[in-house]
Every structure is written in structure tokens, then in C-alpha cells.
């Protein structure tokens, strides 16, 4: 025969066990979400790296064109002077 306090202890243990099971499930869900986030972040980092390379190439081409145009205009100015 169980006393009232024993019943309450058993109920408490059951409640704690249920809460721990729920928390364990939540943690697994969070782990899955974090894996997806890491995967997406890796993809984004790859795209950013490619974009940075493209921007660097565009800057280099623009700088070269600017220098060439400047040299040509200077040469034309000296040639007429």
C-alpha cells in the first residue's frame, strides 16, 4: 500500500521524467536546425567568396582602363603642346 507522500513522489518523478523527455526532443530538434544553418552558412560563404573575387577583378579592370585613358589624354596633351 502506498502512502500519500509516496504517491506524490512517484507523480513528481513521472513529471520530471516527462519534462526531461520533452527537453531531450527539443534538443534533438535544435541540433537538426543547427546542422541546416551550418550547411546554409557554408553555401553563403562560398557565394560571398566568389562575389568578392568578381568585385576585385572589376576593380582591377576599371583601374587599368582609368590609367590607360589618363596616359592617352596626357600624351595627347603633351603632343599638342
N, CA, C and O atoms as CSV, one atom per row, in Angstrom:
chain,resi,resn,atom,element,x,y,z
A,1,UNK,N,N,0.836,-1.163,0.000
A,1,UNK,CA,C,0.000,0.000,0.000
A,1,UNK,C,C,0.896,1.246,0.000
A,1,UNK,O,O,1.854,1.351,0.765
A,2,UNK,N,N,0.550,2.166,-0.873
A,2,UNK,CA,C,1.349,3.382,-0.982
A,2,UNK,C,C,0.705,4.483,-0.166
A,2,UNK,O,O,-0.517,4.627,-0.129
A,3,UNK,N,N,1.539,5.240,0.472
A,3,UNK,CA,C,1.035,6.378,1.237
A,3,UNK,C,C,0.899,7.575,0.318
A,3,UNK,O,O,1.325,7.531,-0.836
A,4,UNK,N,N,0.305,8.650,0.830
A,4,UNK,CA,C,0.126,9.863,0.035
A,4,UNK,C,C,1.464,10.442,-0.397
A,4,UNK,O,O,1.614,10.858,-1.546
A,5,UNK,N,N,2.427,10.476,0.497
A,5,UNK,CA,C,3.720,11.065,0.151
A,5,UNK,C,C,4.435,10.218,-0.896
A,5,UNK,O,O,5.114,10.766,-1.764
A,6,UNK,N,N,4.298,8.907,-0.835
A,6,UNK,CA,C,4.908,8.040,-1.833
A,6,UNK,C,C,4.255,8.268,-3.189
A,6,UNK,O,O,4.942,8.294,-4.210
A,7,UNK,N,N,2.939,8.433,-3.207
A,7,UNK,CA,C,2.232,8.713,-4.458
A,7,UNK,C,C,2.705,10.046,-5.038
A,7,UNK,O,O,2.919,10.160,-6.245
A,8,UNK,N,N,2.869,11.055,-4.174
A,8,UNK,CA,C,3.315,12.367,-4.655
A,8,UNK,C,C,4.740,12.280,-5.192
A,8,UNK,O,O,5.060,12.912,-6.199
A,9,UNK,N,N,5.590,11.512,-4.539
A,9,UNK,CA,C,6.960,11.338,-5.022
A,9,UNK,C,C,6.947,10.641,-6.375
A,9,UNK,O,O,7.686,11.029,-7.280
A,10,UNK,N,N,6.119,9.622,-6.519
A,10,UNK,CA,C,6.014,8.917,-7.803
A,10,UNK,C,C,5.492,9.851,-8.895
A,10,UNK,O,O,5.996,9.832,-10.018
A,11,UNK,N,N,4.486,10.668,-8.572
A,11,UNK,CA,C,3.955,11.634,-9.542
A,11,UNK,C,C,5.025,12.649,-9.920
A,11,UNK,O,O,5.162,13.015,-11.087
A,12,UNK,N,N,5.778,13.098,-8.928
A,12,UNK,CA,C,6.850,14.065,-9.183
A,12,UNK,C,C,7.898,13.446,-10.106
A,12,UNK,O,O,8.339,14.084,-11.062
A,13,UNK,N,N,8.291,12.219,-9.827
A,13,UNK,CA,C,9.275,11.534,-10.665
A,13,UNK,C,C,8.754,11.371,-12.087
A,13,UNK,O,O,9.496,11.558,-13.052
A,14,UNK,N,N,7.496,11.027,-12.212
A,14,UNK,CA,C,6.893,10.880,-13.532
A,14,UNK,C,C,6.894,12.212,-14.274
A,14,UNK,O,O,7.234,12.276,-15.455
A,15,UNK,N,N,6.511,13.273,-13.570
A,15,UNK,CA,C,6.516,14.604,-14.188
A,15,UNK,C,C,7.915,15.006,-14.623
A,15,UNK,O,O,8.095,15.524,-15.725
A,16,UNK,N,N,8.906,14.775,-13.774
A,16,UNK,CA,C,10.287,15.120,-14.115
A,16,UNK,C,C,10.746,14.311,-15.325
A,16,UNK,O,O,11.393,14.847,-16.224
A,17,UNK,N,N,10.416,13.040,-15.346
A,17,UNK,CA,C,10.789,12.187,-16.475
A,17,UNK,C,C,10.158,12.690,-17.769
A,17,UNK,O,O,10.823,12.745,-18.804
A,18,UNK,N,N,8.882,13.055,-17.717
A,18,UNK,CA,C,8.204,13.580,-18.913
A,18,UNK,C,C,8.841,14.885,-19.385
A,18,UNK,O,O,9.029,15.093,-20.584
A,19,UNK,N,N,9.167,15.753,-18.447
A,19,UNK,CA,C,9.825,17.019,-18.813
A,19,UNK,C,C,11.189,16.759,-19.439
A,19,UNK,O,O,11.549,17.405,-20.423
A,20,UNK,N,N,11.946,15.830,-18.887
A,20,UNK,CA,C,13.259,15.507,-19.448
A,20,UNK,C,C,13.138,14.920,-20.848
A,20,UNK,O,O,13.951,15.223,-21.721
A,21,UNK,N,N,12.141,14.093,-21.063
A,21,UNK,CA,C,11.914,13.526,-22.396
A,21,UNK,C,C,11.591,14.637,-23.383
A,21,UNK,O,O,12.111,14.651,-24.499
A,22,UNK,N,N,10.726,15.578,-22.973
A,22,UNK,CA,C,10.361,16.695,-23.841
A,22,UNK,C,C,11.585,17.560,-24.148
A,22,UNK,O,O,11.787,17.986,-25.285
A,23,UNK,N,N,12.397,17.813,-23.122
A,23,UNK,CA,C,13.596,18.622,-23.315
A,23,UNK,C,C,14.571,17.906,-24.252
A,23,UNK,O,O,15.193,18.541,-25.104
A,24,UNK,N,N,14.705,16.593,-24.095
A,24,UNK,CA,C,15.569,15.817,-24.986
A,24,UNK,C,C,15.119,15.929,-26.433
A,24,UNK,O,O,15.945,16.073,-27.334
A,25,UNK,N,N,13.820,15.863,-26.657
A,25,UNK,CA,C,13.283,16.025,-28.011
A,25,UNK,C,C,13.562,17.413,-28.564
A,25,UNK,O,O,13.910,17.571,-29.734
A,26,UNK,N,N,13.406,18.415,-27.709
A,26,UNK,CA,C,13.689,19.787,-28.138
A,26,UNK,C,C,15.155,19.952,-28.514
A,26,UNK,O,O,15.474,20.622,-29.496
A,27,UNK,N,N,16.037,19.350,-27.746
A,27,UNK,CA,C,17.468,19.452,-28.027
A,27,UNK,C,C,17.794,18.798,-29.368
A,27,UNK,O,O,18.589,19.336,-30.139
A,28,UNK,N,N,17.198,17.661,-29.649
A,28,UNK,CA,C,17.419,16.997,-30.934
A,28,UNK,C,C,16.944,17.880,-32.087
A,28,UNK,O,O,17.608,17.977,-33.119
A,29,UNK,N,N,15.803,18.514,-31.905
A,29,UNK,CA,C,15.276,19.419,-32.926
A,29,UNK,C,C,16.228,20.591,-33.140
A,29,UNK,O,O,16.480,20.986,-34.278
A,30,UNK,N,N,16.751,21.140,-32.067
A,30,UNK,CA,C,17.698,22.257,-32.160
A,30,UNK,C,C,18.968,21.813,-32.880
A,30,UNK,O,O,19.506,22.566,-33.692
A,31,UNK,N,N,19.458,20.606,-32.598
A,31,UNK,CA,C,20.650,20.092,-33.277
A,31,UNK,C,C,20.418,19.986,-34.780
A,31,UNK,O,O,21.285,20.353,-35.573
A,32,UNK,N,N,19.249,19.484,-35.172
A,32,UNK,CA,C,18.931,19.365,-36.595
A,32,UNK,C,C,18.895,20.736,-37.253
A,32,UNK,O,O,19.428,20.920,-38.347
A,33,UNK,N,N,18.263,21.700,-36.582
A,33,UNK,CA,C,18.197,23.056,-37.129
A,33,UNK,C,C,19.588,23.667,-37.254
A,33,UNK,O,O,19.880,24.335,-38.246
A,34,UNK,N,N,20.437,23.449,-36.274
A,34,UNK,CA,C,21.792,23.998,-36.317
A,34,UNK,C,C,22.592,23.381,-37.467
A,34,UNK,O,O,23.395,24.069,-38.098
A,35,UNK,N,N,22.385,22.116,-37.738
A,35,UNK,CA,C,23.067,21.469,-38.865
A,35,UNK,C,C,22.643,22.125,-40.174
A,35,UNK,O,O,23.475,22.395,-41.040
A,36,UNK,N,N,21.351,22.377,-40.311
A,36,UNK,CA,C,20.856,23.052,-41.516
A,36,UNK,C,C,21.424,24.455,-41.633
A,36,UNK,O,O,21.791,24.886,-42.726
A,37,UNK,N,N,21.499,25.169,-40.522
A,37,UNK,CA,C,22.036,26.533,-40.534
A,37,UNK,C,C,23.506,26.521,-40.931
A,37,UNK,O,O,23.940,27.365,-41.715
A,38,UNK,N,N,24.272,25.584,-40.404
A,38,UNK,CA,C,25.694,25.487,-40.765
A,38,UNK,C,C,25.858,25.188,-42.243
A,38,UNK,O,O,26.744,25.741,-42.895
A,39,UNK,N,N,25.022,24.328,-42.771
A,39,UNK,CA,C,25.089,23.986,-44.192
A,39,UNK,C,C,24.787,25.212,-45.060
A,39,UNK,O,O,25.490,25.480,-46.034
A,40,UNK,N,N,23.746,25.944,-44.698
A,40,UNK,CA,C,23.407,27.154,-45.444
A,40,UNK,C,C,24.511,28.206,-45.343
A,40,UNK,O,O,24.819,28.883,-46.325
A,41,UNK,N,N,25.099,28.342,-44.168
A,41,UNK,CA,C,26.172,29.312,-43.966
A,41,UNK,C,C,27.381,28.974,-44.828
A,41,UNK,O,O,28.030,29.872,-45.365
A,42,UNK,N,N,27.687,27.692,-44.964
A,42,UNK,CA,C,28.791,27.272,-45.821
A,42,UNK,C,C,28.517,27.665,-47.271
A,42,UNK,O,O,29.408,28.149,-47.969
A,43,UNK,N,N,27.284,27.454,-47.718
A,43,UNK,CA,C,26.922,27.834,-49.082
A,43,UNK,C,C,27.030,29.343,-49.280
A,43,UNK,O,O,27.540,29.805,-50.301
A,44,UNK,N,N,26.551,30.105,-48.303
A,44,UNK,CA,C,26.588,31.566,-48.401
A,44,UNK,C,C,28.031,32.057,-48.431
A,44,UNK,O,O,28.371,32.947,-49.211
A,45,UNK,N,N,28.881,31.479,-47.582
A,45,UNK,CA,C,30.287,31.881,-47.564
A,45,UNK,C,C,30.944,31.634,-48.913
A,45,UNK,O,O,31.764,32.434,-49.362
A,46,UNK,N,N,30.587,30.528,-49.562
A,46,UNK,CA,C,31.132,30.242,-50.890
A,46,UNK,C,C,30.700,31.285,-51.906
A,46,UNK,O,O,31.501,31.729,-52.729
A,47,UNK,N,N,29.447,31.672,-51.848
A,47,UNK,CA,C,28.939,32.688,-52.781
A,47,UNK,C,C,29.585,34.040,-52.523
A,47,UNK,O,O,29.915,34.765,-53.462
A,48,UNK,N,N,29.766,34.378,-51.256
A,48,UNK,CA,C,30.396,35.658,-50.914
A,48,UNK,C,C,31.830,35.674,-51.426
A,48,UNK,O,O,32.286,36.684,-51.962
A,49,UNK,N,N,32.538,34.572,-51.267
A,49,UNK,CA,C,33.922,34.478,-51.739
A,49,UNK,C,C,33.985,34.689,-53.251
A,49,UNK,O,O,34.853,35.412,-53.741
A,50,UNK,N,N,33.071,34.062,-53.991
A,50,UNK,CA,C,33.033,34.232,-55.448
A,50,UNK,C,C,32.732,35.683,-55.817
A,50,UNK,O,O,33.343,36.236,-56.731
A,51,UNK,N,N,31.797,36.289,-55.108
A,51,UNK,CA,C,31.429,37.681,-55.384
A,51,UNK,C,C,32.591,38.618,-55.099
A,51,UNK,O,O,32.837,39.553,-55.861
A,52,UNK,N,N,33.309,38.375,-54.007
A,52,UNK,CA,C,34.469,39.209,-53.688
A,52,UNK,C,C,35.517,39.108,-54.783
A,52,UNK,O,O,36.133,40.110,-55.144
A,53,UNK,N,N,35.725,37.917,-55.312
A,53,UNK,CA,C,36.691,37.735,-56.399
A,53,UNK,C,C,36.253,38.509,-57.640
A,53,UNK,O,O,37.072,39.141,-58.307
A,54,UNK,N,N,34.963,38.455,-57.941
A,54,UNK,CA,C,34.446,39.181,-59.105
A,54,UNK,C,C,34.606,40.690,-58.929
A,54,UNK,O,O,34.985,41.389,-59.868
A,55,UNK,N,N,34.322,41.184,-57.745
A,55,UNK,CA,C,34.444,42.617,-57.484
A,55,UNK,C,C,35.895,43.055,-57.605
A,55,UNK,O,O,36.179,44.124,-58.145
A,56,UNK,N,N,36.815,42.236,-57.106
A,56,UNK,CA,C,38.237,42.552,-57.217
A,56,UNK,C,C,38.655,42.615,-58.679
A,56,UNK,O,O,39.415,43.502,-59.066
A,57,UNK,N,N,38.171,41.689,-59.494
A,57,UNK,CA,C,38.502,41.693,-60.919
A,57,UNK,C,C,37.948,42.941,-61.603
A,57,UNK,O,O,38.629,43.558,-62.422
A,58,UNK,N,N,36.718,43.309,-61.269
A,58,UNK,CA,C,36.107,44.506,-61.859
A,58,UNK,C,C,36.887,45.758,-61.454
A,58,UNK,O,O,37.102,46.646,-62.279
A,59,UNK,N,N,37.305,45.831,-60.205
A,59,UNK,CA,C,38.105,46.979,-59.750
A,59,UNK,C,C,39.428,47.050,-60.505
A,59,UNK,O,O,39.858,48.131,-60.909
A,60,UNK,N,N,40.064,45.918,-60.692
A,60,UNK,CA,C,41.351,45.892,-61.402
A,60,UNK,C,C,41.187,46.351,-62.844
A,60,UNK,O,O,41.990,47.134,-63.350
A,61,UNK,N,N,40.146,45.861,-63.499
A,61,UNK,CA,C,39.891,46.262,-64.889
A,61,UNK,C,C,39.583,47.756,-64.958
A,61,UNK,O,O,40.099,48.454,-65.832
A,62,UNK,N,N,38.749,48.250,-64.045
A,62,UNK,CA,C,38.415,49.678,-64.023
A,62,UNK,C,C,39.632,50.544,-63.767
A,62,UNK,O,O,39.793,51.586,-64.402
A,63,UNK,N,N,40.481,50.137,-62.859
A,63,UNK,CA,C,41.702,50.903,-62.578
A,63,UNK,C,C,42.623,50.922,-63.786
A,63,UNK,O,O,43.213,51.954,-64.108
A,64,UNK,N,N,42.747,49.792,-64.449
A,64,UNK,CA,C,43.605,49.714,-65.641
A,64,UNK,C,C,43.070,50.610,-66.743
A,64,UNK,O,O,43.832,51.336,-67.381
A,65,UNK,N,N,41.768,50.563,-66.968
A,65,UNK,CA,C,41.171,51.419,-68.008
A,65,UNK,C,C,41.366,52.888,-67.665
A,65,UNK,O,O,41.673,53.693,-68.545
A,66,UNK,N,N,41.193,53.247,-66.397
A,66,UNK,CA,C,41.368,54.636,-65.973
A,66,UNK,C,C,42.803,55.098,-66.204
A,66,UNK,O,O,43.030,56.208,-66.685
A,67,UNK,N,N,43.755,54.261,-65.869
A,67,UNK,CA,C,45.166,54.624,-66.074
A,67,UNK,C,C,45.468,54.748,-67.556
A,67,UNK,O,O,46.148,55.691,-67.962
A,68,UNK,N,N,44.986,53.833,-68.371
A,68,UNK,CA,C,45.242,53.885,-69.812
A,68,UNK,C,C,44.637,55.151,-70.412
A,68,UNK,O,O,45.291,55.833,-71.201
A,69,UNK,N,N,43.402,55.470,-70.049
A,69,UNK,CA,C,42.759,56.690,-70.564
A,69,UNK,C,C,43.530,57.925,-70.099
A,69,UNK,O,O,43.730,58.863,-70.871
A,70,UNK,N,N,43.962,57.922,-68.839
A,70,UNK,CA,C,44.744,59.052,-68.335
A,70,UNK,C,C,46.058,59.216,-69.076
A,70,UNK,O,O,46.452,60.338,-69.392
A,71,UNK,N,N,46.738,58.123,-69.356
A,71,UNK,CA,C,48.002,58.185,-70.090
A,71,UNK,C,C,47.766,58.692,-71.505
A,71,UNK,O,O,48.527,59.519,-72.007
A,72,UNK,N,N,46.708,58.198,-72.149
A,72,UNK,CA,C,46.403,58.639,-73.517
A,72,UNK,C,C,46.068,60.129,-73.544
A,72,UNK,O,O,46.555,60.858,-74.407
A,73,UNK,N,N,45.242,60.582,-72.606
A,73,UNK,CA,C,44.893,62.014,-72.578
A,73,UNK,C,C,46.115,62.868,-72.270
A,73,UNK,O,O,46.268,63.950,-72.838
A,74,UNK,N,N,46.972,62.407,-71.397
A,74,UNK,CA,C,48.196,63.151,-71.091
A,74,UNK,C,C,49.104,63.194,-72.310
A,74,UNK,O,O,49.677,64.237,-72.623
A,75,UNK,N,N,49.238,62.065,-73.001
A,75,UNK,CA,C,50.080,62.016,-74.184
A,75,UNK,C,C,49.545,62.950,-75.282
A,75,UNK,O,O,50.315,63.631,-75.961
A,76,UNK,N,N,48.216,62.970,-75.443
A,76,UNK,CA,C,47.603,63.877,-76.420
A,76,UNK,C,C,47.842,65.332,-76.027
A,76,UNK,O,O,48.084,66.172,-76.893
A,77,UNK,N,N,47.776,65.636,-74.741
A,77,UNK,CA,C,48.005,66.995,-74.277
A,77,UNK,C,C,49.447,67.424,-74.458
A,77,UNK,O,O,49.709,68.573,-74.813
A,78,UNK,N,N,50.372,66.538,-74.225
A,78,UNK,CA,C,51.800,66.859,-74.405
A,78,UNK,C,C,52.126,66.960,-75.875
A,78,UNK,O,O,52.916,67.818,-76.268
A,79,UNK,N,N,51.545,66.110,-76.699
A,79,UNK,CA,C,51.811,66.081,-78.144
A,79,UNK,C,C,51.356,67.385,-78.794
A,79,UNK,O,O,52.022,67.863,-79.711
A,80,UNK,N,N,50.257,67.971,-78.357
A,80,UNK,CA,C,49.740,69.209,-78.952
A,80,UNK,C,C,50.451,70.437,-78.396
A,80,UNK,O,O,50.474,71.491,-79.031
A,81,UNK,N,N,51.035,70.293,-77.199
A,81,UNK,CA,C,51.642,71.424,-76.510
A,81,UNK,C,C,52.937,71.781,-77.063
A,81,UNK,O,O,53.575,72.720,-76.585
